[in-house]
Amino acid sequence: MLLAALLGFAMPTSAAGSDDTPRRTLRVGFYTYTGYHVMDEDGHRSGYSYEVLQRIAQHENVQFEYLAYDCDANEAADMLERGEIDLLPTLRKTDERAERFDFSNEPISNVATMLTVKAGNRSIVAGNYDTFDGMVVGMSRSGNGRNESFKAYAEKNGFTYTPVYFDTDEELSAALRGGTITAAVSNRMRQTSNEWVIDTFDNEDVYIAVRKGDASTLRLVNDALIRMDRDDPTLFDKYNKNIHTSNKLYLTAAEENYITAHNAADKEFTVLANPDRYPYSYLDKDGKLTGKIFSPIVLTGYVPDLLKSITMMSGDVKLAGGGFCGKGYKEWVKVSDGGPYIKAKIRLG
Protein backbone atom coordinates (compact mmCIF):
# COMPACT_ATOMS: atom_id res chain seq x y z
CA MET A 1 0.00 0.00 0.00
CA LEU A 2 2.90 2.31 0.81
CA LEU A 3 4.51 1.37 -2.54
CA ALA A 4 1.33 2.23 -4.39
CA ALA A 5 1.19 5.57 -2.61
CA LEU A 6 4.81 6.33 -3.54
CA LEU A 7 4.23 5.34 -7.17
CA GLY A 8 1.17 7.54 -7.30
CA PHE A 9 3.14 10.44 -5.85
CA ALA A 10 5.91 10.03 -8.43
CA MET A 11 3.59 9.80 -11.41
CA PRO A 12 3.63 13.06 -13.45
CA THR A 13 0.43 14.92 -14.04
CA SER A 14 -0.96 15.00 -17.55
CA ALA A 15 -0.42 18.19 -19.59
CA ALA A 16 -2.26 19.44 -22.65
CA GLY A 17 -1.38 17.23 -25.57
CA SER A 18 0.04 14.44 -23.40
CA ASP A 19 -3.09 12.55 -22.33
CA ASP A 20 -4.12 9.11 -23.54
CA THR A 21 -6.47 10.37 -26.23
CA PRO A 22 -5.10 10.46 -29.79
CA ARG A 23 -3.95 13.86 -30.94
CA ARG A 24 -6.37 15.41 -33.42
CA THR A 25 -5.12 16.75 -36.73
CA LEU A 26 -7.09 19.69 -38.04
CA ARG A 27 -6.71 20.87 -41.63
CA VAL A 28 -6.37 24.65 -41.88
CA GLY A 29 -7.25 26.82 -44.85
CA PHE A 30 -4.08 28.92 -44.80
CA TYR A 31 -4.70 31.02 -47.91
CA THR A 32 -2.31 33.91 -48.62
CA TYR A 33 -3.27 36.88 -46.45
CA THR A 34 -0.73 39.60 -45.71
CA GLY A 35 0.08 39.86 -42.01
CA TYR A 36 -2.19 36.96 -41.09
CA HIS A 37 -1.25 33.91 -43.23
CA VAL A 38 2.34 34.11 -44.48
CA MET A 39 4.66 31.46 -45.87
CA ASP A 40 8.12 32.16 -47.30
CA GLU A 41 9.82 30.35 -50.18
CA ASP A 42 11.31 27.81 -47.74
CA GLY A 43 7.88 26.92 -46.36
CA HIS A 44 8.31 28.72 -43.03
CA ARG A 45 4.98 30.04 -41.79
CA SER A 46 4.28 33.20 -39.82
CA GLY A 47 1.58 35.79 -39.30
CA TYR A 48 -0.97 36.67 -36.68
CA SER A 49 -3.34 33.75 -37.36
CA TYR A 50 -0.46 31.27 -37.42
CA GLU A 51 0.63 32.51 -33.98
CA VAL A 52 -2.91 32.08 -32.66
CA LEU A 53 -3.06 28.48 -33.94
CA GLN A 54 0.30 27.69 -32.35
CA ARG A 55 -1.08 28.94 -29.02
CA ILE A 56 -4.20 26.82 -29.47
CA ALA A 57 -1.96 23.76 -29.93
CA GLN A 58 -0.33 24.55 -26.58
CA HIS A 59 -3.71 24.39 -24.84
CA GLU A 60 -5.40 21.55 -26.74
CA ASN A 61 -4.36 18.07 -27.86
CA VAL A 62 -4.25 19.09 -31.51
CA GLN A 63 -1.89 19.61 -34.42
CA PHE A 64 -2.50 21.46 -37.66
CA GLU A 65 -2.02 20.67 -41.32
CA TYR A 66 -1.84 23.78 -43.50
CA LEU A 67 -3.49 23.73 -46.93
CA ALA A 68 -4.88 26.05 -49.63
CA TYR A 69 -2.04 28.59 -49.64
CA ASP A 70 -2.59 29.20 -53.37
CA CYS A 71 -6.30 29.90 -52.86
CA ASP A 72 -8.12 33.10 -52.02
CA ALA A 73 -10.58 33.53 -49.15
CA ASN A 74 -13.64 32.54 -51.17
CA GLU A 75 -12.00 29.40 -52.55
CA ALA A 76 -10.85 28.40 -49.07
CA ALA A 77 -14.37 28.98 -47.75
CA ASP A 78 -15.73 26.64 -50.42
CA MET A 79 -13.19 24.01 -49.35
CA LEU A 80 -14.39 24.33 -45.75
CA GLU A 81 -18.00 23.91 -46.81
CA ARG A 82 -17.11 20.79 -48.82
CA GLY A 83 -15.26 19.28 -45.86
CA GLU A 84 -11.83 19.42 -47.48
CA ILE A 85 -10.48 21.48 -44.55
CA ASP A 86 -11.61 21.79 -40.93
CA LEU A 87 -11.25 25.46 -40.13
CA LEU A 88 -10.41 28.93 -41.41
CA PRO A 89 -8.49 31.00 -38.85
CA THR A 90 -9.34 34.45 -40.22
CA LEU A 91 -12.81 35.01 -41.66
CA ARG A 92 -15.21 37.93 -41.52
CA LYS A 93 -18.69 36.99 -40.32
CA THR A 94 -21.51 37.95 -42.67
CA ASP A 95 -25.14 36.87 -42.73
CA GLU A 96 -24.45 34.66 -45.74
CA ARG A 97 -21.41 33.06 -44.11
CA ALA A 98 -23.26 32.54 -40.82
CA GLU A 99 -25.64 30.26 -42.73
CA ARG A 100 -22.71 28.25 -44.13
CA PHE A 101 -20.32 28.09 -41.17
CA ASP A 102 -20.08 28.23 -37.39
CA PHE A 103 -17.84 30.88 -35.84
CA SER A 104 -15.83 31.22 -32.64
CA ASN A 105 -17.67 33.00 -29.84
CA GLU A 106 -15.15 35.85 -29.84
CA PRO A 107 -13.23 37.51 -32.68
CA ILE A 108 -9.48 36.91 -32.75
CA SER A 109 -8.57 40.13 -34.55
CA ASN A 110 -9.91 42.67 -37.00
CA VAL A 111 -9.19 43.77 -40.54
CA ALA A 112 -9.45 47.13 -42.28
CA THR A 113 -8.79 48.58 -45.70
CA MET A 114 -5.80 50.90 -46.14
CA LEU A 115 -5.30 53.46 -48.91
CA THR A 116 -1.76 54.78 -49.44
CA VAL A 117 0.10 57.01 -51.88
CA LYS A 118 3.79 57.45 -52.53
CA ALA A 119 5.43 59.68 -49.91
CA GLY A 120 5.58 63.23 -51.27
CA ASN A 121 2.49 62.91 -53.46
CA ARG A 122 0.50 65.98 -52.45
CA SER A 123 -2.01 65.70 -55.27
CA ILE A 124 -4.18 63.29 -53.26
CA VAL A 125 -5.60 65.09 -50.22
CA ALA A 126 -7.22 63.09 -47.43
CA GLY A 127 -10.91 63.89 -47.13
CA ASN A 128 -10.99 65.84 -50.42
CA TYR A 129 -12.49 63.19 -52.68
CA ASP A 130 -12.37 65.41 -55.76
CA THR A 131 -8.60 64.80 -55.70
CA PHE A 132 -9.26 61.02 -55.68
CA ASP A 133 -11.22 61.11 -58.93
CA GLY A 134 -9.51 59.27 -61.78
CA MET A 135 -6.84 57.63 -59.64
CA VAL A 136 -5.05 54.52 -60.91
CA VAL A 137 -5.29 52.21 -57.91
CA GLY A 138 -3.20 49.10 -57.37
CA MET A 139 -4.85 46.12 -55.70
CA SER A 140 -4.07 42.53 -54.80
CA ARG A 141 -5.39 40.07 -57.34
CA SER A 142 -6.57 37.84 -54.49
CA GLY A 143 -7.72 40.64 -52.17
CA ASN A 144 -11.43 40.14 -52.71
CA GLY A 145 -12.62 41.60 -49.42
CA ARG A 146 -10.43 44.73 -49.48
CA ASN A 147 -11.10 45.33 -53.17
CA GLU A 148 -14.85 45.19 -52.63
CA SER A 149 -14.43 47.42 -49.58
CA PHE A 150 -12.65 50.06 -51.66
CA LYS A 151 -15.26 49.82 -54.41
CA ALA A 152 -17.98 50.65 -51.86
CA TYR A 153 -15.78 53.43 -50.42
CA ALA A 154 -15.42 55.02 -53.87
CA GLU A 155 -19.15 54.78 -54.56
CA LYS A 156 -19.98 56.33 -51.18
CA ASN A 157 -17.58 59.23 -51.68
CA GLY A 158 -18.37 59.84 -55.36
CA PHE A 159 -15.09 59.29 -57.17
CA THR A 160 -13.95 57.01 -59.98
CA TYR A 161 -10.76 54.99 -60.30
CA THR A 162 -9.02 52.52 -62.56
CA PRO A 163 -7.95 49.26 -60.85
CA VAL A 164 -4.65 47.51 -61.64
CA TYR A 165 -4.05 44.09 -60.09
CA PHE A 166 -0.84 42.60 -58.71
CA ASP A 167 0.07 39.13 -57.49
CA THR A 168 2.28 40.14 -54.55
CA ASP A 169 2.66 42.99 -52.06
CA GLU A 170 6.18 43.54 -53.36
CA GLU A 171 4.88 44.13 -56.90
CA LEU A 172 2.20 46.48 -55.55
CA SER A 173 4.72 48.53 -53.55
CA ALA A 174 7.17 48.68 -56.47
CA ALA A 175 4.45 49.95 -58.81
CA LEU A 176 3.57 52.70 -56.33
CA ARG A 177 7.20 53.76 -55.96
CA GLY A 178 7.70 53.67 -59.72
CA GLY A 179 4.66 55.79 -60.48
CA THR A 180 2.77 53.09 -62.40
CA ILE A 181 -0.15 53.57 -60.01
CA THR A 182 -1.38 56.59 -58.06
CA ALA A 183 -2.45 54.75 -54.92
CA ALA A 184 -2.42 51.30 -53.36
CA VAL A 185 -5.27 49.47 -51.62
CA SER A 186 -4.58 46.62 -49.22
CA ASN A 187 -5.36 45.38 -45.76
CA ARG A 188 -3.74 47.55 -43.10
CA MET A 189 -1.25 44.86 -42.05
CA ARG A 190 0.78 45.35 -45.23
CA GLN A 191 4.25 46.65 -44.46
CA THR A 192 4.79 50.06 -46.06
CA SER A 193 7.93 52.00 -46.91
CA ASN A 194 8.00 55.60 -48.18
CA GLU A 195 4.21 55.70 -48.32
CA TRP A 196 1.63 58.04 -46.84
CA VAL A 197 -1.53 56.50 -45.45
CA ILE A 198 -4.42 58.54 -46.81
CA ASP A 199 -7.17 56.62 -45.05
CA THR A 200 -8.01 53.41 -43.21
CA PHE A 201 -11.63 52.32 -43.19
CA ASP A 202 -14.12 49.46 -43.09
CA ASN A 203 -12.85 47.95 -39.85
CA GLU A 204 -14.35 44.49 -39.26
CA ASP A 205 -13.86 41.71 -36.73
CA VAL A 206 -12.56 38.34 -37.93
CA TYR A 207 -13.26 34.96 -36.36
CA ILE A 208 -12.19 31.34 -36.57
CA ALA A 209 -14.71 29.51 -38.75
CA VAL A 210 -15.51 25.78 -38.78
CA ARG A 211 -17.92 23.64 -40.79
CA LYS A 212 -21.58 24.10 -39.96
CA GLY A 213 -22.50 21.67 -37.20
CA ASP A 214 -18.91 20.69 -36.31
CA ALA A 215 -19.53 21.06 -32.59
CA SER A 216 -16.38 19.28 -31.40
CA THR A 217 -13.99 21.52 -33.36
CA LEU A 218 -15.90 24.64 -32.39
CA ARG A 219 -15.78 23.64 -28.71
CA LEU A 220 -12.03 23.00 -28.97
CA VAL A 221 -11.48 26.45 -30.48
CA ASN A 222 -13.66 28.30 -27.96
CA ASP A 223 -12.12 26.50 -24.97
CA ALA A 224 -8.61 27.28 -26.19
CA LEU A 225 -9.39 30.97 -26.77
CA ILE A 226 -10.80 31.27 -23.25
CA ARG A 227 -7.64 29.74 -21.76
CA MET A 228 -5.40 31.89 -23.93
CA ASP A 229 -7.15 35.08 -22.89
CA ARG A 230 -7.02 34.05 -19.23
CA ASP A 231 -3.32 33.17 -19.32
CA ASP A 232 -2.22 36.22 -21.33
CA PRO A 233 -4.84 38.96 -21.76
CA THR A 234 -2.42 40.96 -23.94
CA LEU A 235 -1.89 38.15 -26.44
CA PHE A 236 -4.33 39.52 -29.00
CA ASP A 237 -2.59 42.92 -28.91
CA LYS A 238 0.64 41.46 -30.31
CA TYR A 239 0.14 42.45 -33.91
CA ASN A 240 -1.65 45.74 -33.27
CA LYS A 241 1.72 47.52 -33.53
CA ASN A 242 1.64 46.68 -37.24
CA ILE A 243 -1.65 48.46 -37.76
CA HIS A 244 -1.12 51.57 -39.85
CA THR A 245 -2.72 54.94 -39.45
CA SER A 246 -1.77 58.19 -41.09
CA ASN A 247 1.87 59.24 -40.64
CA LYS A 248 1.49 62.52 -42.54
CA LEU A 249 0.46 65.92 -41.18
CA TYR A 250 -2.46 66.96 -43.37
CA LEU A 251 -2.66 70.65 -44.16
CA THR A 252 -4.92 72.80 -46.29
CA ALA A 253 -3.71 73.75 -49.77
CA ALA A 254 -2.96 77.28 -48.53
CA GLU A 255 -0.94 75.92 -45.60
CA GLU A 256 0.97 73.53 -47.89
CA ASN A 257 1.82 76.37 -50.29
CA TYR A 258 2.87 78.66 -47.44
CA ILE A 259 5.27 76.11 -45.95
CA THR A 260 6.65 75.04 -49.34
CA ALA A 261 7.35 78.64 -50.39
CA HIS A 262 9.06 79.57 -47.13
CA ASN A 263 11.12 76.39 -47.07
CA ALA A 264 12.31 77.14 -50.60
CA ALA A 265 13.27 80.67 -49.54
CA ASP A 266 15.09 79.31 -46.46
CA LYS A 267 13.05 81.67 -44.30
CA GLU A 268 13.86 81.88 -40.60
CA PHE A 269 10.82 82.30 -38.37
CA THR A 270 10.71 84.46 -35.24
CA VAL A 271 8.73 82.88 -32.40
CA LEU A 272 7.37 84.75 -29.38
CA ALA A 273 7.80 82.86 -26.08
CA ASN A 274 7.10 83.73 -22.45
CA PRO A 275 10.28 83.21 -20.33
CA ASP A 276 8.28 82.98 -17.12
CA ARG A 277 6.27 79.85 -17.88
CA TYR A 278 8.41 77.19 -16.19
CA PRO A 279 8.61 74.30 -17.02
CA TYR A 280 7.07 75.03 -20.44
CA SER A 281 9.16 78.03 -21.48
CA TYR A 282 11.88 79.65 -19.39
CA LEU A 283 15.52 80.85 -19.47
CA ASP A 284 18.22 78.41 -18.41
CA LYS A 285 21.29 79.39 -16.33
CA ASP A 286 23.02 80.62 -19.50
CA GLY A 287 20.10 82.84 -20.43
CA LYS A 288 18.93 80.60 -23.30
CA LEU A 289 15.27 79.97 -23.87
CA THR A 290 14.29 76.37 -23.17
CA GLY A 291 11.37 74.35 -21.81
CA LYS A 292 9.04 71.49 -22.54
CA ILE A 293 6.89 71.46 -25.63
CA PHE A 294 3.69 69.41 -25.60
CA SER A 295 2.24 68.37 -28.94
CA PRO A 296 -0.40 67.21 -29.15
CA ILE A 297 -2.22 67.81 -25.87
CA VAL A 298 -4.40 64.78 -25.11
CA LEU A 299 -7.49 64.85 -22.92
CA THR A 300 -8.04 61.68 -20.95
CA GLY A 301 -10.36 60.70 -18.13
CA TYR A 302 -14.03 59.96 -17.51
CA VAL A 303 -15.78 60.97 -20.71
CA PRO A 304 -18.84 62.72 -19.14
CA ASP A 305 -16.51 64.82 -16.96
CA LEU A 306 -14.35 65.75 -19.97
CA LEU A 307 -17.39 66.78 -21.98
CA LYS A 308 -18.73 68.87 -19.08
CA SER A 309 -15.40 70.72 -18.88
CA ILE A 310 -15.79 72.11 -22.43
CA THR A 311 -17.06 75.71 -22.19
CA MET A 312 -16.60 76.91 -25.78
CA MET A 313 -16.53 75.27 -29.21
CA SER A 314 -15.94 76.67 -32.66
CA GLY A 315 -18.44 76.20 -35.43
CA ASP A 316 -15.70 75.26 -37.89
CA VAL A 317 -14.95 71.54 -37.98
CA LYS A 318 -12.15 70.07 -40.09
CA LEU A 319 -11.33 66.37 -40.28
CA ALA A 320 -8.45 64.75 -42.14
CA GLY A 321 -6.67 61.43 -42.26
CA GLY A 322 -7.95 58.37 -40.53
CA GLY A 323 -7.11 55.50 -38.25
CA PHE A 324 -8.56 53.32 -35.49
CA CYS A 325 -8.43 53.33 -31.72
CA GLY A 326 -9.48 50.63 -29.30
CA LYS A 327 -8.54 48.08 -26.70
CA GLY A 328 -7.10 44.72 -27.66
CA TYR A 329 -8.48 42.84 -30.59
CA LYS A 330 -12.00 44.25 -30.55
CA GLU A 331 -13.98 47.36 -29.65
CA TRP A 332 -12.19 49.38 -32.35
CA VAL A 333 -13.67 52.67 -33.55
CA LYS A 334 -12.60 54.93 -36.37
CA VAL A 335 -10.82 58.17 -35.48
CA SER A 336 -9.59 61.13 -37.51
CA ASP A 337 -7.25 64.06 -37.12
CA GLY A 338 -8.81 67.44 -36.53
CA GLY A 339 -12.17 68.59 -35.19
CA PRO A 340 -13.43 71.89 -33.78
CA TYR A 341 -11.44 74.27 -31.59
CA ILE A 342 -12.51 73.89 -27.96
CA LYS A 343 -11.95 75.67 -24.65
CA ALA A 344 -11.71 73.27 -21.75
CA LYS A 345 -10.23 73.09 -18.28
CA ILE A 346 -7.57 70.38 -18.03
CA ARG A 347 -4.59 69.58 -15.83
CA LEU A 348 -1.23 69.24 -17.54
CA GLY A 349 1.31 66.75 -16.27
C-alpha positions as CSV (number, residue, x, y, z in Angstrom):
1,M,0.0,0.0,0.0
2,L,2.9,2.3,0.8
3,L,4.5,1.4,-2.5
4,A,1.3,2.2,-4.4
5,A,1.2,5.6,-2.6
6,L,4.8,6.3,-3.5
7,L,4.2,5.3,-7.2
8,G,1.2,7.5,-7.3
9,F,3.1,10.4,-5.8
10,A,5.9,10.0,-8.4
11,M,3.6,9.8,-11.4
12,P,3.6,13.1,-13.4
13,T,0.4,14.9,-14.0
14,S,-1.0,15.0,-17.6
15,A,-0.4,18.2,-19.6
16,A,-2.3,19.4,-22.7
17,G,-1.4,17.2,-25.6
18,S,0.0,14.4,-23.4
19,D,-3.1,12.6,-22.3
20,D,-4.1,9.1,-23.5
21,T,-6.5,10.4,-26.2
22,P,-5.1,10.5,-29.8
23,R,-4.0,13.9,-30.9
24,R,-6.4,15.4,-33.4
25,T,-5.1,16.7,-36.7
26,L,-7.1,19.7,-38.0
27,R,-6.7,20.9,-41.6
28,V,-6.4,24.6,-41.9
29,G,-7.2,26.8,-44.8
30,F,-4.1,28.9,-44.8
31,Y,-4.7,31.0,-47.9
32,T,-2.3,33.9,-48.6
33,Y,-3.3,36.9,-46.4
34,T,-0.7,39.6,-45.7
35,G,0.1,39.9,-42.0
36,Y,-2.2,37.0,-41.1
37,H,-1.3,33.9,-43.2
38,V,2.3,34.1,-44.5
39,M,4.7,31.5,-45.9
40,D,8.1,32.2,-47.3
41,E,9.8,30.4,-50.2
42,D,11.3,27.8,-47.7
43,G,7.9,26.9,-46.4
44,H,8.3,28.7,-43.0
45,R,5.0,30.0,-41.8
46,S,4.3,33.2,-39.8
47,G,1.6,35.8,-39.3
48,Y,-1.0,36.7,-36.7
49,S,-3.3,33.8,-37.4
50,Y,-0.5,31.3,-37.4
51,E,0.6,32.5,-34.0
52,V,-2.9,32.1,-32.7
53,L,-3.1,28.5,-33.9
54,Q,0.3,27.7,-32.3
55,R,-1.1,28.9,-29.0
56,I,-4.2,26.8,-29.5
57,A,-2.0,23.8,-29.9
58,Q,-0.3,24.6,-26.6
59,H,-3.7,24.4,-24.8
60,E,-5.4,21.6,-26.7
61,N,-4.4,18.1,-27.9
62,V,-4.3,19.1,-31.5
63,Q,-1.9,19.6,-34.4
64,F,-2.5,21.5,-37.7
65,E,-2.0,20.7,-41.3
66,Y,-1.8,23.8,-43.5
67,L,-3.5,23.7,-46.9
68,A,-4.9,26.0,-49.6
69,Y,-2.0,28.6,-49.6
70,D,-2.6,29.2,-53.4
71,C,-6.3,29.9,-52.9
72,D,-8.1,33.1,-52.0
73,A,-10.6,33.5,-49.1
74,N,-13.6,32.5,-51.2
75,E,-12.0,29.4,-52.6
76,A,-10.8,28.4,-49.1
77,A,-14.4,29.0,-47.7
78,D,-15.7,26.6,-50.4
79,M,-13.2,24.0,-49.3
80,L,-14.4,24.3,-45.8
81,E,-18.0,23.9,-46.8
82,R,-17.1,20.8,-48.8
83,G,-15.3,19.3,-45.9
84,E,-11.8,19.4,-47.5
85,I,-10.5,21.5,-44.5
86,D,-11.6,21.8,-40.9
87,L,-11.3,25.5,-40.1
88,L,-10.4,28.9,-41.4
89,P,-8.5,31.0,-38.9
90,T,-9.3,34.4,-40.2
91,L,-12.8,35.0,-41.7
92,R,-15.2,37.9,-41.5
93,K,-18.7,37.0,-40.3
94,T,-21.5,38.0,-42.7
95,D,-25.1,36.9,-42.7
96,E,-24.4,34.7,-45.7
97,R,-21.4,33.1,-44.1
98,A,-23.3,32.5,-40.8
99,E,-25.6,30.3,-42.7
100,R,-22.7,28.2,-44.1
101,F,-20.3,28.1,-41.2
102,D,-20.1,28.2,-37.4
103,F,-17.8,30.9,-35.8
104,S,-15.8,31.2,-32.6
105,N,-17.7,33.0,-29.8
106,E,-15.2,35.9,-29.8
107,P,-13.2,37.5,-32.7
108,I,-9.5,36.9,-32.7
109,S,-8.6,40.1,-34.6
110,N,-9.9,42.7,-37.0
111,V,-9.2,43.8,-40.5
112,A,-9.5,47.1,-42.3
113,T,-8.8,48.6,-45.7
114,M,-5.8,50.9,-46.1
115,L,-5.3,53.5,-48.9
116,T,-1.8,54.8,-49.4
117,V,0.1,57.0,-51.9
118,K,3.8,57.5,-52.5
119,A,5.4,59.7,-49.9
120,G,5.6,63.2,-51.3
121,N,2.5,62.9,-53.5
122,R,0.5,66.0,-52.4
123,S,-2.0,65.7,-55.3
124,I,-4.2,63.3,-53.3
125,V,-5.6,65.1,-50.2
126,A,-7.2,63.1,-47.4
127,G,-10.9,63.9,-47.1
128,N,-11.0,65.8,-50.4
129,Y,-12.5,63.2,-52.7
130,D,-12.4,65.4,-55.8
131,T,-8.6,64.8,-55.7
132,F,-9.3,61.0,-55.7
133,D,-11.2,61.1,-58.9
134,G,-9.5,59.3,-61.8
135,M,-6.8,57.6,-59.6
136,V,-5.0,54.5,-60.9
137,V,-5.3,52.2,-57.9
138,G,-3.2,49.1,-57.4
139,M,-4.8,46.1,-55.7
140,S,-4.1,42.5,-54.8
141,R,-5.4,40.1,-57.3
142,S,-6.6,37.8,-54.5
143,G,-7.7,40.6,-52.2
144,N,-11.4,40.1,-52.7
145,G,-12.6,41.6,-49.4
146,R,-10.4,44.7,-49.5
147,N,-11.1,45.3,-53.2
148,E,-14.9,45.2,-52.6
149,S,-14.4,47.4,-49.6
150,F,-12.6,50.1,-51.7
151,K,-15.3,49.8,-54.4
152,A,-18.0,50.6,-51.9
153,Y,-15.8,53.4,-50.4
154,A,-15.4,55.0,-53.9
155,E,-19.2,54.8,-54.6
156,K,-20.0,56.3,-51.2
157,N,-17.6,59.2,-51.7
158,G,-18.4,59.8,-55.4
159,F,-15.1,59.3,-57.2
160,T,-13.9,57.0,-60.0
161,Y,-10.8,55.0,-60.3
162,T,-9.0,52.5,-62.6
163,P,-7.9,49.3,-60.8
164,V,-4.7,47.5,-61.6
165,Y,-4.1,44.1,-60.1
166,F,-0.8,42.6,-58.7
167,D,0.1,39.1,-57.5
168,T,2.3,40.1,-54.5
169,D,2.7,43.0,-52.1
170,E,6.2,43.5,-53.4
171,E,4.9,44.1,-56.9
172,L,2.2,46.5,-55.6
173,S,4.7,48.5,-53.6
174,A,7.2,48.7,-56.5
175,A,4.5,50.0,-58.8
176,L,3.6,52.7,-56.3
177,R,7.2,53.8,-56.0
178,G,7.7,53.7,-59.7
179,G,4.7,55.8,-60.5
180,T,2.8,53.1,-62.4
181,I,-0.2,53.6,-60.0
182,T,-1.4,56.6,-58.1
183,A,-2.4,54.8,-54.9
184,A,-2.4,51.3,-53.4
185,V,-5.3,49.5,-51.6
186,S,-4.6,46.6,-49.2
187,N,-5.4,45.4,-45.8
188,R,-3.7,47.6,-43.1
189,M,-1.2,44.9,-42.1
190,R,0.8,45.3,-45.2
191,Q,4.2,46.6,-44.5
192,T,4.8,50.1,-46.1
193,S,7.9,52.0,-46.9
194,N,8.0,55.6,-48.2
195,E,4.2,55.7,-48.3
196,W,1.6,58.0,-46.8
197,V,-1.5,56.5,-45.4
198,I,-4.4,58.5,-46.8
199,D,-7.2,56.6,-45.0
200,T,-8.0,53.4,-43.2
201,F,-11.6,52.3,-43.2
202,D,-14.1,49.5,-43.1
203,N,-12.8,48.0,-39.8
204,E,-14.4,44.5,-39.3
205,D,-13.9,41.7,-36.7
206,V,-12.6,38.3,-37.9
207,Y,-13.3,35.0,-36.4
208,I,-12.2,31.3,-36.6
209,A,-14.7,29.5,-38.7
210,V,-15.5,25.8,-38.8
211,R,-17.9,23.6,-40.8
212,K,-21.6,24.1,-40.0
213,G,-22.5,21.7,-37.2
214,D,-18.9,20.7,-36.3
215,A,-19.5,21.1,-32.6
216,S,-16.4,19.3,-31.4
217,T,-14.0,21.5,-33.4
218,L,-15.9,24.6,-32.4
219,R,-15.8,23.6,-28.7
220,L,-12.0,23.0,-29.0
221,V,-11.5,26.5,-30.5
222,N,-13.7,28.3,-28.0
223,D,-12.1,26.5,-25.0
224,A,-8.6,27.3,-26.2
225,L,-9.4,31.0,-26.8
226,I,-10.8,31.3,-23.3
227,R,-7.6,29.7,-21.8
228,M,-5.4,31.9,-23.9
229,D,-7.2,35.1,-22.9
230,R,-7.0,34.0,-19.2
231,D,-3.3,33.2,-19.3
232,D,-2.2,36.2,-21.3
233,P,-4.8,39.0,-21.8
234,T,-2.4,41.0,-23.9
235,L,-1.9,38.1,-26.4
236,F,-4.3,39.5,-29.0
237,D,-2.6,42.9,-28.9
238,K,0.6,41.5,-30.3
239,Y,0.1,42.5,-33.9
240,N,-1.6,45.7,-33.3
241,K,1.7,47.5,-33.5
242,N,1.6,46.7,-37.2
243,I,-1.7,48.5,-37.8
244,H,-1.1,51.6,-39.9
245,T,-2.7,54.9,-39.5
246,S,-1.8,58.2,-41.1
247,N,1.9,59.2,-40.6
248,K,1.5,62.5,-42.5
249,L,0.5,65.9,-41.2
250,Y,-2.5,67.0,-43.4
251,L,-2.7,70.7,-44.2
252,T,-4.9,72.8,-46.3
253,A,-3.7,73.7,-49.8
254,A,-3.0,77.3,-48.5
255,E,-0.9,75.9,-45.6
256,E,1.0,73.5,-47.9
257,N,1.8,76.4,-50.3
258,Y,2.9,78.7,-47.4
259,I,5.3,76.1,-46.0
260,T,6.7,75.0,-49.3
261,A,7.3,78.6,-50.4
262,H,9.1,79.6,-47.1
263,N,11.1,76.4,-47.1
264,A,12.3,77.1,-50.6
265,A,13.3,80.7,-49.5
266,D,15.1,79.3,-46.5
267,K,13.1,81.7,-44.3
268,E,13.9,81.9,-40.6
269,F,10.8,82.3,-38.4
270,T,10.7,84.5,-35.2
271,V,8.7,82.9,-32.4
272,L,7.4,84.8,-29.4
273,A,7.8,82.9,-26.1
274,N,7.1,83.7,-22.5
275,P,10.3,83.2,-20.3
276,D,8.3,83.0,-17.1
277,R,6.3,79.9,-17.9
278,Y,8.4,77.2,-16.2
279,P,8.6,74.3,-17.0
280,Y,7.1,75.0,-20.4
281,S,9.2,78.0,-21.5
282,Y,11.9,79.7,-19.4
283,L,15.5,80.9,-19.5
284,D,18.2,78.4,-18.4
285,K,21.3,79.4,-16.3
286,D,23.0,80.6,-19.5
287,G,20.1,82.8,-20.4
288,K,18.9,80.6,-23.3
289,L,15.3,80.0,-23.9
290,T,14.3,76.4,-23.2
291,G,11.4,74.4,-21.8
292,K,9.0,71.5,-22.5
293,I,6.9,71.5,-25.6
294,F,3.7,69.4,-25.6
295,S,2.2,68.4,-28.9
296,P,-0.4,67.2,-29.2
297,I,-2.2,67.8,-25.9
298,V,-4.4,64.8,-25.1
299,L,-7.5,64.9,-22.9
300,T,-8.0,61.7,-20.9
301,G,-10.4,60.7,-18.1
302,Y,-14.0,60.0,-17.5
303,V,-15.8,61.0,-20.7
304,P,-18.8,62.7,-19.1
305,D,-16.5,64.8,-17.0
306,L,-14.3,65.7,-20.0
307,L,-17.4,66.8,-22.0
308,K,-18.7,68.9,-19.1
309,S,-15.4,70.7,-18.9
310,I,-15.8,72.1,-22.4
311,T,-17.1,75.7,-22.2
312,M,-16.6,76.9,-25.8
313,M,-16.5,75.3,-29.2
314,S,-15.9,76.7,-32.7
315,G,-18.4,76.2,-35.4
316,D,-15.7,75.3,-37.9
317,V,-14.9,71.5,-38.0
318,K,-12.1,70.1,-40.1
319,L,-11.3,66.4,-40.3
320,A,-8.4,64.7,-42.1
321,G,-6.7,61.4,-42.3
322,G,-7.9,58.4,-40.5
323,G,-7.1,55.5,-38.3
324,F,-8.6,53.3,-35.5
325,C,-8.4,53.3,-31.7
326,G,-9.5,50.6,-29.3
327,K,-8.5,48.1,-26.7
328,G,-7.1,44.7,-27.7
329,Y,-8.5,42.8,-30.6
330,K,-12.0,44.2,-30.6
331,E,-14.0,47.4,-29.6
332,W,-12.2,49.4,-32.3
333,V,-13.7,52.7,-33.5
334,K,-12.6,54.9,-36.4
335,V,-10.8,58.2,-35.5
336,S,-9.6,61.1,-37.5
337,D,-7.3,64.1,-37.1
338,G,-8.8,67.4,-36.5
339,G,-12.2,68.6,-35.2
340,P,-13.4,71.9,-33.8
341,Y,-11.4,74.3,-31.6
342,I,-12.5,73.9,-28.0
343,K,-12.0,75.7,-24.7
344,A,-11.7,73.3,-21.8
345,K,-10.2,73.1,-18.3
346,I,-7.6,70.4,-18.0
347,R,-4.6,69.6,-15.8
348,L,-1.2,69.2,-17.5
349,G,1.3,66.7,-16.3
